[in-house]
């Protein structure tokens, strides 16, 4: 999460984008119980446990959607699981 905040720049005050030596394309989406469950329901992730292999699988799927900024989907995946009970 910290890397996301420091590397991405969203112009909305959430992600600061002050570390310009890294690119958002180098980041991976944080994988927790909520983002993992939603990713499975959306067909982005097939692996049952949340581990390094699952992160690589999710990362590959999100990079197909946006290779330049795969982490931008983090809040959507997390939020659907936590706030919407998806």
PyMOL Python script that loads the backbone (N, CA, C, O; Angstrom):
from pymol import cmd

cmd.read_pdbstr("""\
ATOM      1  N   UNK A   1       0.821  -1.185   0.000  1.00  0.00           N
ATOM      2  CA  UNK A   1       0.000   0.000   0.000  1.00  0.00           C
ATOM      3  C   UNK A   1       0.869   1.254   0.000  1.00  0.00           C
ATOM      4  O   UNK A   1       0.626   2.203  -0.746  1.00  0.00           O
ATOM      5  N   UNK A   2       1.878   1.232   0.850  1.00  0.00           N
ATOM      6  CA  UNK A   2       2.749   2.403   0.945  1.00  0.00           C
ATOM      7  C   UNK A   2       3.368   2.728  -0.414  1.00  0.00           C
ATOM      8  O   UNK A   2       3.410   3.890  -0.819  1.00  0.00           O
ATOM      9  N   UNK A   3       3.848   1.699  -1.119  1.00  0.00           N
ATOM     10  CA  UNK A   3       4.433   1.934  -2.438  1.00  0.00           C
ATOM     11  C   UNK A   3       3.415   2.536  -3.394  1.00  0.00           C
ATOM     12  O   UNK A   3       3.737   3.429  -4.177  1.00  0.00           O
ATOM     13  N   UNK A   4       2.198   2.046  -3.323  1.00  0.00           N
ATOM     14  CA  UNK A   4       1.151   2.595  -4.191  1.00  0.00           C
ATOM     15  C   UNK A   4       0.990   4.089  -3.936  1.00  0.00           C
ATOM     16  O   UNK A   4       0.954   4.880  -4.879  1.00  0.00           O
ATOM     17  N   UNK A   5       0.895   4.471  -2.689  1.00  0.00           N
ATOM     18  CA  UNK A   5       0.693   5.880  -2.355  1.00  0.00           C
ATOM     19  C   UNK A   5       1.848   6.748  -2.837  1.00  0.00           C
ATOM     20  O   UNK A   5       1.644   7.863  -3.317  1.00  0.00           O
ATOM     21  N   UNK A   6       3.051   6.227  -2.705  1.00  0.00           N
ATOM     22  CA  UNK A   6       4.228   7.027  -3.018  1.00  0.00           C
ATOM     23  C   UNK A   6       4.555   7.051  -4.516  1.00  0.00           C
ATOM     24  O   UNK A   6       5.158   8.011  -4.997  1.00  0.00           O
ATOM     25  N   UNK A   7       4.165   6.012  -5.256  1.00  0.00           N
ATOM     26  CA  UNK A   7       4.529   5.907  -6.669  1.00  0.00           C
ATOM     27  C   UNK A   7       3.432   6.436  -7.590  1.00  0.00           C
ATOM     28  O   UNK A   7       3.722   7.178  -8.528  1.00  0.00           O
ATOM     29  N   UNK A   8       2.179   6.066  -7.337  1.00  0.00           N
ATOM     30  CA  UNK A   8       1.083   6.493  -8.208  1.00  0.00           C
ATOM     31  C   UNK A   8       0.734   7.951  -7.952  1.00  0.00           C
ATOM     32  O   UNK A   8       0.923   8.460  -6.847  1.00  0.00           O
ATOM     33  N   UNK A   9       0.230   8.610  -8.970  1.00  0.00           N
ATOM     34  CA  UNK A   9      -0.257   9.984  -8.827  1.00  0.00           C
ATOM     35  C   UNK A   9      -1.657  10.025  -9.419  1.00  0.00           C
ATOM     36  O   UNK A   9      -1.825   9.938 -10.635  1.00  0.00           O
ATOM     37  N   UNK A  10      -2.655  10.157  -8.564  1.00  0.00           N
ATOM     38  CA  UNK A  10      -4.037  10.119  -9.048  1.00  0.00           C
ATOM     39  C   UNK A  10      -4.700  11.489  -9.095  1.00  0.00           C
ATOM     40  O   UNK A  10      -5.859  11.595  -9.495  1.00  0.00           O
ATOM     41  N   UNK A  11      -3.998  12.525  -8.701  1.00  0.00           N
ATOM     42  CA  UNK A  11      -4.531  13.901  -8.714  1.00  0.00           C
ATOM     43  C   UNK A  11      -5.773  14.073  -7.850  1.00  0.00           C
ATOM     44  O   UNK A  11      -6.479  15.074  -7.977  1.00  0.00           O
ATOM     45  N   UNK A  12      -6.050  13.108  -6.973  1.00  0.00           N
ATOM     46  CA  UNK A  12      -7.191  13.225  -6.075  1.00  0.00           C
ATOM     47  C   UNK A  12      -6.749  13.273  -4.611  1.00  0.00           C
ATOM     48  O   UNK A  12      -7.586  13.336  -3.711  1.00  0.00           O
ATOM     49  N   UNK A  13      -5.449  13.242  -4.375  1.00  0.00           N
ATOM     50  CA  UNK A  13      -4.946  13.345  -3.018  1.00  0.00           C
ATOM     51  C   UNK A  13      -4.805  12.019  -2.293  1.00  0.00           C
ATOM     52  O   UNK A  13      -4.380  12.000  -1.138  1.00  0.00           O
ATOM     53  N   UNK A  14      -5.149  10.910  -2.934  1.00  0.00           N
ATOM     54  CA  UNK A  14      -4.987   9.599  -2.299  1.00  0.00           C
ATOM     55  C   UNK A  14      -3.584   9.080  -2.547  1.00  0.00           C
ATOM     56  O   UNK A  14      -2.882   8.695  -1.612  1.00  0.00           O
ATOM     57  N   UNK A  15      -3.181   9.070  -3.795  1.00  0.00           N
ATOM     58  CA  UNK A  15      -1.846   8.624  -4.175  1.00  0.00           C
ATOM     59  C   UNK A  15      -1.007   9.852  -4.493  1.00  0.00           C
ATOM     60  O   UNK A  15      -1.374  10.660  -5.346  1.00  0.00           O
ATOM     61  N   UNK A  16       0.124   9.987  -3.800  1.00  0.00           N
ATOM     62  CA  UNK A  16       0.907  11.222  -3.866  1.00  0.00           C
ATOM     63  C   UNK A  16       1.839  11.306  -5.074  1.00  0.00           C
ATOM     64  O   UNK A  16       2.078  12.400  -5.587  1.00  0.00           O
ATOM     65  N   UNK A  17       2.363  10.187  -5.531  1.00  0.00           N
ATOM     66  CA  UNK A  17       3.233  10.172  -6.695  1.00  0.00           C
ATOM     67  C   UNK A  17       4.536  10.919  -6.528  1.00  0.00           C
ATOM     68  O   UNK A  17       5.037  11.500  -7.490  1.00  0.00           O
ATOM     69  N   UNK A  18       5.101  10.918  -5.323  1.00  0.00           N
ATOM     70  CA  UNK A  18       6.331  11.684  -5.106  1.00  0.00           C
ATOM     71  C   UNK A  18       7.600  10.870  -5.370  1.00  0.00           C
ATOM     72  O   UNK A  18       8.688  11.437  -5.468  1.00  0.00           O
ATOM     73  N   UNK A  19       7.470   9.556  -5.484  1.00  0.00           N
ATOM     74  CA  UNK A  19       8.628   8.716  -5.835  1.00  0.00           C
ATOM     75  C   UNK A  19       8.585   8.468  -7.331  1.00  0.00           C
ATOM     76  O   UNK A  19       7.929   7.535  -7.794  1.00  0.00           O
ATOM     77  N   UNK A  20       9.267   9.283  -8.068  1.00  0.00           N
ATOM     78  CA  UNK A  20       9.207   9.193  -9.521  1.00  0.00           C
ATOM     79  C   UNK A  20      10.268   8.276 -10.114  1.00  0.00           C
ATOM     80  O   UNK A  20      10.321   8.090 -11.329  1.00  0.00           O
ATOM     81  N   UNK A  21      11.113   7.704  -9.262  1.00  0.00           N
ATOM     82  CA  UNK A  21      12.121   6.769  -9.763  1.00  0.00           C
ATOM     83  C   UNK A  21      11.515   5.390 -10.038  1.00  0.00           C
ATOM     84  O   UNK A  21      12.140   4.561 -10.700  1.00  0.00           O
ATOM     85  N   UNK A  22      10.314   5.144  -9.538  1.00  0.00           N
ATOM     86  CA  UNK A  22       9.579   3.912  -9.812  1.00  0.00           C
ATOM     87  C   UNK A  22       8.366   4.238 -10.669  1.00  0.00           C
ATOM     88  O   UNK A  22       7.842   5.351 -10.632  1.00  0.00           O
ATOM     89  N   UNK A  23       7.934   3.260 -11.431  1.00  0.00           N
ATOM     90  CA  UNK A  23       6.764   3.425 -12.288  1.00  0.00           C
ATOM     91  C   UNK A  23       5.597   2.614 -11.730  1.00  0.00           C
ATOM     92  O   UNK A  23       5.825   1.545 -11.164  1.00  0.00           O
ATOM     93  N   UNK A  24       4.366   3.079 -11.865  1.00  0.00           N
ATOM     94  CA  UNK A  24       3.213   2.284 -11.441  1.00  0.00           C
ATOM     95  C   UNK A  24       3.164   0.906 -12.104  1.00  0.00           C
ATOM     96  O   UNK A  24       2.577  -0.025 -11.553  1.00  0.00           O
ATOM     97  N   UNK A  25       3.768   0.772 -13.268  1.00  0.00           N
ATOM     98  CA  UNK A  25       3.786  -0.515 -13.961  1.00  0.00           C
ATOM     99  C   UNK A  25       4.640  -1.553 -13.229  1.00  0.00           C
ATOM    100  O   UNK A  25       4.537  -2.747 -13.511  1.00  0.00           O
ATOM    101  N   UNK A  26       5.476  -1.110 -12.297  1.00  0.00           N
ATOM    102  CA  UNK A  26       6.319  -2.013 -11.531  1.00  0.00           C
ATOM    103  C   UNK A  26       5.626  -2.550 -10.276  1.00  0.00           C
ATOM    104  O   UNK A  26       6.153  -3.443  -9.612  1.00  0.00           O
ATOM    105  N   UNK A  27       4.467  -2.019  -9.954  1.00  0.00           N
ATOM    106  CA  UNK A  27       3.764  -2.403  -8.731  1.00  0.00           C
ATOM    107  C   UNK A  27       2.816  -3.566  -8.965  1.00  0.00           C
ATOM    108  O   UNK A  27       2.362  -3.801 -10.085  1.00  0.00           O
ATOM    109  N   UNK A  28       2.526  -4.287  -7.892  1.00  0.00           N
ATOM    110  CA  UNK A  28       1.523  -5.356  -7.910  1.00  0.00           C
ATOM    111  C   UNK A  28       0.406  -4.989  -6.955  1.00  0.00           C
ATOM    112  O   UNK A  28       0.634  -4.325  -5.943  1.00  0.00           O
ATOM    113  N   UNK A  29      -0.788  -5.417  -7.274  1.00  0.00           N
ATOM    114  CA  UNK A  29      -1.959  -5.136  -6.449  1.00  0.00           C
ATOM    115  C   UNK A  29      -1.851  -5.884  -5.123  1.00  0.00           C
ATOM    116  O   UNK A  29      -1.572  -7.083  -5.127  1.00  0.00           O
ATOM    117  N   UNK A  30      -2.063  -5.219  -3.997  1.00  0.00           N
ATOM    118  CA  UNK A  30      -2.065  -5.935  -2.728  1.00  0.00           C
ATOM    119  C   UNK A  30      -3.147  -7.020  -2.738  1.00  0.00           C
ATOM    120  O   UNK A  30      -4.270  -6.781  -3.181  1.00  0.00           O
ATOM    121  N   UNK A  31      -2.804  -8.194  -2.253  1.00  0.00           N
ATOM    122  CA  UNK A  31      -3.731  -9.315  -2.238  1.00  0.00           C
ATOM    123  C   UNK A  31      -4.081  -9.634  -0.793  1.00  0.00           C
ATOM    124  O   UNK A  31      -3.238 -10.100  -0.026  1.00  0.00           O
ATOM    125  N   UNK A  32      -5.329  -9.381  -0.430  1.00  0.00           N
ATOM    126  CA  UNK A  32      -5.815  -9.746   0.899  1.00  0.00           C
ATOM    127  C   UNK A  32      -7.069 -10.591   0.727  1.00  0.00           C
ATOM    128  O   UNK A  32      -7.441 -10.933  -0.395  1.00  0.00           O
ATOM    129  N   UNK A  33      -7.707 -10.919   1.811  1.00  0.00           N
ATOM    130  CA  UNK A  33      -8.881 -11.791   1.739  1.00  0.00           C
ATOM    131  C   UNK A  33      -9.989 -11.169   0.891  1.00  0.00           C
ATOM    132  O   UNK A  33     -10.663 -11.875   0.141  1.00  0.00           O
ATOM    133  N   UNK A  34     -10.181  -9.864   1.002  1.00  0.00           N
ATOM    134  CA  UNK A  34     -11.264  -9.193   0.279  1.00  0.00           C
ATOM    135  C   UNK A  34     -10.971  -9.094  -1.214  1.00  0.00           C
ATOM    136  O   UNK A  34     -11.796  -9.481  -2.041  1.00  0.00           O
ATOM    137  N   UNK A  35      -9.790  -8.573  -1.556  1.00  0.00           N
ATOM    138  CA  UNK A  35      -9.452  -8.439  -2.975  1.00  0.00           C
ATOM    139  C   UNK A  35      -9.340  -9.815  -3.630  1.00  0.00           C
ATOM    140  O   UNK A  35      -9.695  -9.971  -4.798  1.00  0.00           O
ATOM    141  N   UNK A  36      -8.852 -10.809  -2.896  1.00  0.00           N
ATOM    142  CA  UNK A  36      -8.762 -12.163  -3.433  1.00  0.00           C
ATOM    143  C   UNK A  36     -10.127 -12.758  -3.721  1.00  0.00           C
ATOM    144  O   UNK A  36     -10.341 -13.342  -4.784  1.00  0.00           O
ATOM    145  N   UNK A  37     -11.052 -12.615  -2.782  1.00  0.00           N
ATOM    146  CA  UNK A  37     -12.402 -13.171  -2.982  1.00  0.00           C
ATOM    147  C   UNK A  37     -13.115 -12.513  -4.166  1.00  0.00           C
ATOM    148  O   UNK A  37     -13.752 -13.196  -4.968  1.00  0.00           O
ATOM    149  N   UNK A  38     -13.010 -11.204  -4.270  1.00  0.00           N
ATOM    150  CA  UNK A  38     -13.652 -10.492  -5.380  1.00  0.00           C
ATOM    151  C   UNK A  38     -12.989 -10.883  -6.699  1.00  0.00           C
ATOM    152  O   UNK A  38     -13.677 -11.106  -7.695  1.00  0.00           O
ATOM    153  N   UNK A  39     -11.663 -10.967  -6.714  1.00  0.00           N
ATOM    154  CA  UNK A  39     -10.957 -11.356  -7.937  1.00  0.00           C
ATOM    155  C   UNK A  39     -11.394 -12.747  -8.394  1.00  0.00           C
ATOM    156  O   UNK A  39     -11.514 -12.998  -9.593  1.00  0.00           O
ATOM    157  N   UNK A  40     -11.627 -13.640  -7.452  1.00  0.00           N
ATOM    158  CA  UNK A  40     -12.108 -14.977  -7.817  1.00  0.00           C
ATOM    159  C   UNK A  40     -13.510 -14.919  -8.407  1.00  0.00           C
ATOM    160  O   UNK A  40     -13.798 -15.585  -9.402  1.00  0.00           O
ATOM    161  N   UNK A  41     -14.376 -14.129  -7.799  1.00  0.00           N
ATOM    162  CA  UNK A  41     -15.747 -14.018  -8.304  1.00  0.00           C
ATOM    163  C   UNK A  41     -15.787 -13.378  -9.687  1.00  0.00           C
ATOM    164  O   UNK A  41     -16.688 -13.662 -10.477  1.00  0.00           O
ATOM    165  N   UNK A  42     -14.824 -12.522  -9.980  1.00  0.00           N
ATOM    166  CA  UNK A  42     -14.765 -11.863 -11.285  1.00  0.00           C
ATOM    167  C   UNK A  42     -13.996 -12.688 -12.313  1.00  0.00           C
ATOM    168  O   UNK A  42     -13.911 -12.305 -13.480  1.00  0.00           O
ATOM    169  N   UNK A  43     -13.445 -13.799 -11.889  1.00  0.00           N
ATOM    170  CA  UNK A  43     -12.699 -14.659 -12.800  1.00  0.00           C
ATOM    171  C   UNK A  43     -11.279 -14.203 -13.075  1.00  0.00           C
ATOM    172  O   UNK A  43     -10.654 -14.659 -14.032  1.00  0.00           O
ATOM    173  N   UNK A  44     -10.764 -13.305 -12.242  1.00  0.00           N
ATOM    174  CA  UNK A  44      -9.392 -12.827 -12.400  1.00  0.00           C
ATOM    175  C   UNK A  44      -8.392 -13.734 -11.710  1.00  0.00           C
ATOM    176  O   UNK A  44      -7.195 -13.667 -11.988  1.00  0.00           O
ATOM    177  N   UNK A  45      -8.874 -14.584 -10.813  1.00  0.00           N
ATOM    178  CA  UNK A  45      -8.012 -15.423  -9.988  1.00  0.00           C
ATOM    179  C   UNK A  45      -8.679 -16.772  -9.786  1.00  0.00           C
ATOM    180  O   UNK A  45      -9.844 -16.848  -9.394  1.00  0.00           O
ATOM    181  N   UNK A  46      -7.934 -17.832 -10.055  1.00  0.00           N
ATOM    182  CA  UNK A  46      -8.471 -19.177  -9.874  1.00  0.00           C
ATOM    183  C   UNK A  46      -7.889 -19.868  -8.645  1.00  0.00           C
ATOM    184  O   UNK A  46      -8.552 -20.707  -8.035  1.00  0.00           O
ATOM    185  N   UNK A  47      -6.677 -19.530  -8.284  1.00  0.00           N
ATOM    186  CA  UNK A  47      -6.009 -20.159  -7.144  1.00  0.00           C
ATOM    187  C   UNK A  47      -6.793 -19.885  -5.867  1.00  0.00           C
ATOM    188  O   UNK A  47      -7.249 -18.765  -5.636  1.00  0.00           O
ATOM    189  N   UNK A  48      -6.947 -20.921  -5.039  1.00  0.00           N
ATOM    190  CA  UNK A  48      -7.795 -20.802  -3.853  1.00  0.00           C
ATOM    191  C   UNK A  48      -7.140 -20.063  -2.693  1.00  0.00           C
ATOM    192  O   UNK A  48      -7.817 -19.309  -1.994  1.00  0.00           O
ATOM    193  N   UNK A  49      -5.856 -20.257  -2.473  1.00  0.00           N
ATOM    194  CA  UNK A  49      -5.195 -19.586  -1.354  1.00  0.00           C
ATOM    195  C   UNK A  49      -4.564 -18.267  -1.805  1.00  0.00           C
ATOM    196  O   UNK A  49      -4.207 -18.096  -2.971  1.00  0.00           O
ATOM    197  N   UNK A  50      -4.438 -17.356  -0.865  1.00  0.00           N
ATOM    198  CA  UNK A  50      -3.796 -16.069  -1.134  1.00  0.00           C
ATOM    199  C   UNK A  50      -2.317 -16.197  -0.801  1.00  0.00           C
ATOM    200  O   UNK A  50      -1.920 -16.061   0.357  1.00  0.00           O
ATOM    201  N   UNK A  51      -1.513 -16.456  -1.808  1.00  0.00           N
ATOM    202  CA  UNK A  51      -0.077 -16.613  -1.629  1.00  0.00           C
ATOM    203  C   UNK A  51       0.651 -15.976  -2.803  1.00  0.00           C
ATOM    204  O   UNK A  51       0.040 -15.282  -3.617  1.00  0.00           O
ATOM    205  N   UNK A  52       1.935 -16.207  -2.890  1.00  0.00           N
ATOM    206  CA  UNK A  52       2.734 -15.609  -3.957  1.00  0.00           C
ATOM    207  C   UNK A  52       2.286 -16.025  -5.349  1.00  0.00           C
ATOM    208  O   UNK A  52       2.300 -15.218  -6.278  1.00  0.00           O
ATOM    209  N   UNK A  53       1.888 -17.284  -5.492  1.00  0.00           N
ATOM    210  CA  UNK A  53       1.419 -17.753  -6.798  1.00  0.00           C
ATOM    211  C   UNK A  53       0.101 -17.081  -7.172  1.00  0.00           C
ATOM    212  O   UNK A  53      -0.128 -16.760  -8.338  1.00  0.00           O
ATOM    213  N   UNK A  54      -0.758 -16.869  -6.187  1.00  0.00           N
ATOM    214  CA  UNK A  54      -2.027 -16.175  -6.442  1.00  0.00           C
ATOM    215  C   UNK A  54      -1.761 -14.719  -6.819  1.00  0.00           C
ATOM    216  O   UNK A  54      -2.418 -14.173  -7.705  1.00  0.00           O
ATOM    217  N   UNK A  55      -0.807 -14.101  -6.152  1.00  0.00           N
ATOM    218  CA  UNK A  55      -0.457 -12.714  -6.486  1.00  0.00           C
ATOM    219  C   UNK A  55       0.051 -12.621  -7.920  1.00  0.00           C
ATOM    220  O   UNK A  55      -0.307 -11.694  -8.647  1.00  0.00           O
ATOM    221  N   UNK A  56       0.883 -13.578  -8.330  1.00  0.00           N
ATOM    222  CA  UNK A  56       1.393 -13.574  -9.706  1.00  0.00           C
ATOM    223  C   UNK A  56       0.255 -13.759 -10.710  1.00  0.00           C
ATOM    224  O   UNK A  56       0.254 -13.135 -11.770  1.00  0.00           O
ATOM    225  N   UNK A  57      -0.715 -14.618 -10.376  1.00  0.00           N
ATOM    226  CA  UNK A  57      -1.863 -14.846 -11.260  1.00  0.00           C
ATOM    227  C   UNK A  57      -2.734 -13.594 -11.373  1.00  0.00           C
ATOM    228  O   UNK A  57      -3.143 -13.211 -12.469  1.00  0.00           O
ATOM    229  N   UNK A  58      -3.011 -12.963 -10.238  1.00  0.00           N
ATOM    230  CA  UNK A  58      -3.808 -11.744 -10.242  1.00  0.00           C
ATOM    231  C   UNK A  58      -3.067 -10.626 -10.973  1.00  0.00           C
ATOM    232  O   UNK A  58      -3.662  -9.874 -11.745  1.00  0.00           O
ATOM    233  N   UNK A  59      -1.781 -10.530 -10.724  1.00  0.00           N
ATOM    234  CA  UNK A  59      -0.961  -9.511 -11.368  1.00  0.00           C
ATOM    235  C   UNK A  59      -1.022  -9.656 -12.890  1.00  0.00           C
ATOM    236  O   UNK A  59      -1.159  -8.665 -13.608  1.00  0.00           O
ATOM    237  N   UNK A  60      -0.919 -10.876 -13.368  1.00  0.00           N
ATOM    238  CA  UNK A  60      -0.980 -11.138 -14.811  1.00  0.00           C
ATOM    239  C   UNK A  60      -2.336 -10.719 -15.387  1.00  0.00           C
ATOM    240  O   UNK A  60      -2.400 -10.123 -16.463  1.00  0.00           O
ATOM    241  N   UNK A  61      -3.417 -11.032 -14.667  1.00  0.00           N
ATOM    242  CA  UNK A  61      -4.765 -10.669 -15.126  1.00  0.00           C
ATOM    243  C   UNK A  61      -4.958  -9.155 -15.145  1.00  0.00           C
ATOM    244  O   UNK A  61      -5.519  -8.613 -16.098  1.00  0.00           O
ATOM    245  N   UNK A  62      -4.500  -8.474 -14.104  1.00  0.00           N
ATOM    246  CA  UNK A  62      -4.674  -7.018 -14.040  1.00  0.00           C
ATOM    247  C   UNK A  62      -3.810  -6.305 -15.073  1.00  0.00           C
ATOM    248  O   UNK A  62      -4.200  -5.256 -15.585  1.00  0.00           O
ATOM    249  N   UNK A  63      -2.646  -6.856 -15.382  1.00  0.00           N
ATOM    250  CA  UNK A  63      -1.782  -6.260 -16.406  1.00  0.00           C
ATOM    251  C   UNK A  63      -2.397  -6.383 -17.797  1.00  0.00           C
ATOM    252  O   UNK A  63      -2.078  -5.591 -18.684  1.00  0.00           O
ATOM    253  N   UNK A  64      -3.268  -7.359 -17.997  1.00  0.00           N
ATOM    254  CA  UNK A  64      -3.981  -7.452 -19.272  1.00  0.00           C
ATOM    255  C   UNK A  64      -4.972  -6.297 -19.408  1.00  0.00           C
ATOM    256  O   UNK A  64      -5.247  -5.827 -20.512  1.00  0.00           O
ATOM    257  N   UNK A  65      -5.501  -5.851 -18.276  1.00  0.00           N
ATOM    258  CA  UNK A  65      -6.441  -4.730 -18.278  1.00  0.00           C
ATOM    259  C   UNK A  65      -5.724  -3.394 -18.428  1.00  0.00           C
ATOM    260  O   UNK A  65      -6.186  -2.511 -19.150  1.00  0.00           O
ATOM    261  N   UNK A  66      -4.584  -3.250 -17.735  1.00  0.00           N
ATOM    262  CA  UNK A  66      -3.787  -2.019 -17.841  1.00  0.00           C
ATOM    263  C   UNK A  66      -2.356  -2.320 -17.414  1.00  0.00           C
ATOM    264  O   UNK A  66      -2.046  -2.348 -16.223  1.00  0.00           O
ATOM    265  N   UNK A  67      -1.500  -2.541 -18.382  1.00  0.00           N
ATOM    266  CA  UNK A  67      -0.100  -2.881 -18.104  1.00  0.00           C
ATOM    267  C   UNK A  67       0.667  -1.714 -17.482  1.00  0.00           C
ATOM    268  O   UNK A  67       1.656  -1.927 -16.780  1.00  0.00           O
ATOM    269  N   UNK A  68       0.222  -0.498 -17.732  1.00  0.00           N
ATOM    270  CA  UNK A  68       0.918   0.674 -17.203  1.00  0.00           C
ATOM    271  C   UNK A  68       0.577   0.972 -15.748  1.00  0.00           C
ATOM    272  O   UNK A  68       1.350   1.629 -15.051  1.00  0.00           O
ATOM    273  N   UNK A  69      -0.573   0.493 -15.286  1.00  0.00           N
ATOM    274  CA  UNK A  69      -0.999   0.813 -13.922  1.00  0.00           C
ATOM    275  C   UNK A  69      -1.947  -0.263 -13.376  1.00  0.00           C
ATOM    276  O   UNK A  69      -3.122   0.019 -13.143  1.00  0.00           O
ATOM    277  N   UNK A  70      -1.456  -1.486 -13.171  1.00  0.00           N
ATOM    278  CA  UNK A  70      -2.331  -2.567 -12.711  1.00  0.00           C
ATOM    279  C   UNK A  70      -2.852  -2.377 -11.285  1.00  0.00           C
ATOM    280  O   UNK A  70      -3.840  -3.003 -10.900  1.00  0.00           O
ATOM    281  N   UNK A  71      -2.206  -1.533 -10.514  1.00  0.00           N
ATOM    282  CA  UNK A  71      -2.601  -1.338  -9.113  1.00  0.00           C
ATOM    283  C   UNK A  71      -3.826  -0.439  -8.970  1.00  0.00           C
ATOM    284  O   UNK A  71      -4.416  -0.361  -7.893  1.00  0.00           O
ATOM    285  N   UNK A  72      -4.206   0.232 -10.037  1.00  0.00           N
ATOM    286  CA  UNK A  72      -5.359   1.139  -9.937  1.00  0.00           C
ATOM    287  C   UNK A  72      -6.650   0.391  -9.608  1.00  0.00           C
ATOM    288  O   UNK A  72      -7.635   1.009  -9.203  1.00  0.00           O
ATOM    289  N   UNK A  73      -6.656  -0.925  -9.777  1.00  0.00           N
ATOM    290  CA  UNK A  73      -7.844  -1.727  -9.481  1.00  0.00           C
ATOM    291  C   UNK A  73      -7.921  -2.156  -8.019  1.00  0.00           C
ATOM    292  O   UNK A  73      -8.902  -2.777  -7.608  1.00  0.00           O
ATOM    293  N   UNK A  74      -6.913  -1.837  -7.243  1.00  0.00           N
ATOM    294  CA  UNK A  74      -6.839  -2.275  -5.854  1.00  0.00           C
ATOM    295  C   UNK A  74      -8.061  -1.868  -5.038  1.00  0.00           C
ATOM    296  O   UNK A  74      -8.694  -2.715  -4.408  1.00  0.00           O
ATOM    297  N   UNK A  75      -8.393  -0.596  -5.045  1.00  0.00           N
ATOM    298  CA  UNK A  75      -9.501  -0.127  -4.209  1.00  0.00           C
ATOM    299  C   UNK A  75     -10.835  -0.702  -4.671  1.00  0.00           C
ATOM    300  O   UNK A  75     -11.705  -0.983  -3.847  1.00  0.00           O
ATOM    301  N   UNK A  76     -11.003  -0.878  -5.963  1.00  0.00           N
ATOM    302  CA  UNK A  76     -12.248  -1.460  -6.480  1.00  0.00           C
ATOM    303  C   UNK A  76     -12.412  -2.901  -5.988  1.00  0.00           C
ATOM    304  O   UNK A  76     -13.487  -3.283  -5.526  1.00  0.00           O
ATOM    305  N   UNK A  77     -11.355  -3.688  -6.089  1.00  0.00           N
ATOM    306  CA  UNK A  77     -11.431  -5.076  -5.624  1.00  0.00           C
ATOM    307  C   UNK A  77     -11.673  -5.132  -4.121  1.00  0.00           C
ATOM    308  O   UNK A  77     -12.538  -5.870  -3.650  1.00  0.00           O
ATOM    309  N   UNK A  78     -10.906  -4.351  -3.378  1.00  0.00           N
ATOM    310  CA  UNK A  78     -11.039  -4.327  -1.920  1.00  0.00           C
ATOM    311  C   UNK A  78     -12.415  -3.799  -1.505  1.00  0.00           C
ATOM    312  O   UNK A  78     -13.087  -4.383  -0.655  1.00  0.00           O
ATOM    313  N   UNK A  79     -12.821  -2.686  -2.118  1.00  0.00           N
ATOM    314  CA  UNK A  79     -14.073  -2.045  -1.746  1.00  0.00           C
ATOM    315  C   UNK A  79     -15.289  -2.888  -2.026  1.00  0.00           C
ATOM    316  O   UNK A  79     -16.225  -2.907  -1.227  1.00  0.00           O
ATOM    317  N   UNK A  80     -15.298  -3.596  -3.159  1.00  0.00           N
ATOM    318  CA  UNK A  80     -16.423  -4.482  -3.450  1.00  0.00           C
ATOM    319  C   UNK A  80     -16.551  -5.573  -2.394  1.00  0.00           C
ATOM    320  O   UNK A  80     -17.659  -5.970  -2.034  1.00  0.00           O
ATOM    321  N   UNK A  81     -15.419  -6.052  -1.901  1.00  0.00           N
ATOM    322  CA  UNK A  81     -15.449  -7.096  -0.892  1.00  0.00           C
ATOM    323  C   UNK A  81     -15.842  -6.597   0.486  1.00  0.00           C
ATOM    324  O   UNK A  81     -16.607  -7.256   1.190  1.00  0.00           O
ATOM    325  N   UNK A  82     -15.332  -5.451   0.874  1.00  0.00           N
ATOM    326  CA  UNK A  82     -15.562  -4.934   2.225  1.00  0.00           C
ATOM    327  C   UNK A  82     -16.880  -4.178   2.335  1.00  0.00           C
ATOM    328  O   UNK A  82     -17.697  -4.464   3.210  1.00  0.00           O
ATOM    329  N   UNK A  83     -17.081  -3.216   1.445  1.00  0.00           N
ATOM    330  CA  UNK A  83     -18.214  -2.313   1.584  1.00  0.00           C
ATOM    331  C   UNK A  83     -19.490  -2.816   0.897  1.00  0.00           C
ATOM    332  O   UNK A  83     -20.598  -2.503   1.333  1.00  0.00           O
ATOM    333  N   UNK A  84     -19.330  -3.583  -0.159  1.00  0.00           N
ATOM    334  CA  UNK A  84     -20.490  -4.030  -0.923  1.00  0.00           C
ATOM    335  C   UNK A  84     -20.843  -5.486  -0.658  1.00  0.00           C
ATOM    336  O   UNK A  84     -21.896  -5.953  -1.093  1.00  0.00           O
ATOM    337  N   UNK A  85     -19.983  -6.210   0.046  1.00  0.00           N
ATOM    338  CA  UNK A  85     -20.249  -7.619   0.347  1.00  0.00           C
ATOM    339  C   UNK A  85     -20.320  -8.480  -0.891  1.00  0.00           C
ATOM    340  O   UNK A  85     -21.042  -9.477  -0.917  1.00  0.00           O
ATOM    341  N   UNK A  86     -19.578  -8.106  -1.917  1.00  0.00           N
ATOM    342  CA  UNK A  86     -19.596  -8.799  -3.200  1.00  0.00           C
ATOM    343  C   UNK A  86     -18.972 -10.174  -3.062  1.00  0.00           C
ATOM    344  O   UNK A  86     -18.894 -10.917  -4.040  1.00  0.00           O
TER     345      UNK A  86
END
""", "prot")
cmd.dss("prot")
cmd.show_as("cartoon", "prot")
cmd.util.cbc("prot")
cmd.orient("prot")
